[in-house]
Amino acid sequence: MTADRHIAHFNWGTLKAPVGDPSVSGFVDAVDRVNGIAERSPGFVWRMGDEGSAAIRIGWPLFTEDQRVIASFSVWERPEDLKSFVYKTVHGAFFRRRDEWFEPGTGMNYALWWIAPGHIPDITEARAKVDQLLADGPGDDVFTFGQLAGPA
């Protein structure tokens, strides 16, 4: 990893119930707090809107019409910054409890890829990377944490 690139991260999941349903409120009610932690974390560069907002749903038909699907889209300076946020902050506690709020996974639900510093990826780029990862598996252009060296 060199300083001439940042890492983009797109992930998605299907809530067990629509936003507003009490059964998913433990997750939904914490989104702003967890996003605030991300924004204050070392290495954070950018994130797209709020998971349930219209901002993330711009171009959402590229992924699904299911309004229970939410996503997170962010850019980080280094993979270790992203890993630290995902696993070592309060986000990690919510991640470990994901089965309470999200439908069981059907496979891959995130993609990582390198970008130039200053580049802000859009939803079309994310869709292309997700499609590439699902079709071809991890490679040089799109990958998962498993392809990155270093501890989680």
Legacy VTK file of the C-alpha trace (Angstrom):
# vtk DataFile Version 3.0
C-alpha trace
ASCII
DATASET POLYDATA
POINTS 152 float
0.000 0.000 0.000
1.365 3.355 -0.944
0.302 6.907 -0.146
-0.735 7.424 -3.765
-4.024 5.601 -3.303
-6.979 5.424 -0.982
-9.407 2.579 -0.436
-13.113 2.712 -1.317
-15.547 0.552 0.650
-19.121 -0.267 -0.344
-21.277 -2.634 1.692
-24.954 -3.491 1.814
-27.442 -5.561 3.748
-31.150 -6.308 3.853
-32.889 -5.347 7.079
-35.326 -7.916 8.482
-38.003 -5.201 8.519
-38.441 -1.727 7.023
-36.796 1.291 8.629
-39.253 2.473 11.284
-40.137 -1.038 12.451
-39.295 -1.514 16.152
-37.540 -4.817 15.419
-34.690 -2.995 13.639
-34.685 0.186 15.722
-31.654 -0.920 17.755
-29.629 -0.702 14.572
-31.363 2.185 12.800
-31.300 4.422 15.869
-27.504 4.000 16.136
-26.625 4.826 12.523
-25.961 8.544 13.107
-23.791 7.827 16.146
-21.741 5.169 14.342
-21.376 7.390 11.259
-20.136 10.173 13.525
-17.487 7.840 14.904
-16.438 6.962 11.356
-16.121 10.626 10.440
-13.873 11.264 13.462
-11.770 8.146 12.904
-8.157 8.314 11.729
-7.904 7.963 7.964
-11.547 8.764 7.201
-11.911 10.700 3.930
-15.563 10.630 2.780
-18.868 8.802 3.020
-22.039 8.989 0.974
-25.082 10.326 2.789
-27.013 8.487 5.429
-27.870 4.834 4.893
-31.621 5.371 4.942
-31.623 8.766 3.249
-32.414 9.800 -0.278
-28.696 10.498 -0.799
-27.741 6.821 -0.724
-30.820 5.916 -2.754
-29.768 8.086 -5.698
-29.247 5.505 -8.375
-30.447 2.818 -5.967
-32.316 0.940 -8.709
-28.811 0.014 -9.859
-28.869 -2.365 -6.894
-32.436 -3.121 -5.864
-35.935 -1.775 -5.433
-36.133 -3.376 -1.966
-36.403 -0.486 0.491
-35.082 -2.728 3.286
-31.662 -2.773 1.625
-29.333 -0.211 3.113
-25.755 0.527 2.215
-22.662 2.297 3.389
-20.171 3.830 0.986
-16.933 5.400 2.174
-13.323 6.239 1.353
-10.366 5.800 3.689
-6.703 6.746 3.502
-5.435 3.273 4.377
-6.988 -0.188 4.720
-5.800 -0.404 8.332
-7.834 2.749 9.111
-10.963 1.149 7.646
-10.312 -2.168 9.428
-9.807 -0.395 12.728
-13.136 1.424 12.372
-15.030 -1.679 11.214
-13.761 -4.049 13.891
-12.338 -2.037 16.803
-14.869 0.740 17.433
-18.509 0.533 18.489
-19.172 -0.366 14.847
-17.623 -3.754 15.599
-20.186 -4.379 18.346
-23.011 -3.682 15.896
-21.289 -5.787 13.234
-21.158 -8.749 15.612
-24.913 -8.343 16.308
-25.888 -8.042 12.609
-27.960 -11.249 12.696
-30.443 -9.475 14.987
-31.316 -6.883 12.336
-30.299 -8.211 8.921
-31.467 -11.078 6.760
-28.953 -13.916 6.663
-26.255 -13.243 4.104
-26.415 -14.814 0.709
-22.721 -14.395 0.082
-20.552 -11.375 -0.517
-21.963 -8.120 0.837
-19.078 -5.697 0.446
-16.407 -4.658 -2.012
-13.119 -2.799 -1.645
-11.064 -1.143 -4.355
-8.188 1.306 -4.717
-8.838 4.874 -5.867
-6.691 7.936 -6.423
-6.648 10.447 -3.556
-9.234 13.133 -4.267
-11.434 10.823 -6.352
-14.970 10.475 -4.986
-16.550 7.294 -6.355
-20.199 7.287 -7.333
-22.918 4.654 -7.141
-22.307 3.586 -10.760
-18.674 2.834 -9.957
-19.743 0.889 -6.857
-22.211 -1.149 -8.930
-19.509 -2.009 -11.448
-17.103 -3.083 -8.695
-19.768 -5.196 -6.963
-20.677 -6.874 -10.256
-17.012 -7.551 -10.998
-16.414 -9.033 -7.547
-19.505 -11.229 -7.716
-18.712 -12.420 -11.249
-14.951 -12.887 -11.045
-14.095 -13.036 -7.358
-11.389 -10.957 -5.715
-8.550 -9.637 -7.833
-6.352 -6.595 -8.305
-9.253 -4.269 -9.216
-11.739 -5.240 -6.506
-11.238 -7.342 -3.396
-12.176 -8.094 0.217
-10.350 -7.751 3.509
-9.037 -11.274 2.965
-6.791 -10.054 0.155
-5.224 -7.295 2.275
-2.095 -7.999 4.266
-1.913 -7.217 7.946
-3.993 -7.920 11.039
-7.704 -7.064 11.237
LINES 1 153
152 0 1 2 3 4 5 6 7 8 9 10 11 12 13 14 15 16 17 18 19 20 21 22 23 24 25 26 27 28 29 30 31 32 33 34 35 36 37 38 39 40 41 42 43 44 45 46 47 48 49 50 51 52 53 54 55 56 57 58 59 60 61 62 63 64 65 66 67 68 69 70 71 72 73 74 75 76 77 78 79 80 81 82 83 84 85 86 87 88 89 90 91 92 93 94 95 96 97 98 99 100 101 102 103 104 105 106 107 108 109 110 111 112 113 114 115 116 117 118 119 120 121 122 123 124 125 126 127 128 129 130 131 132 133 134 135 136 137 138 139 140 141 142 143 144 145 146 147 148 149 150 151
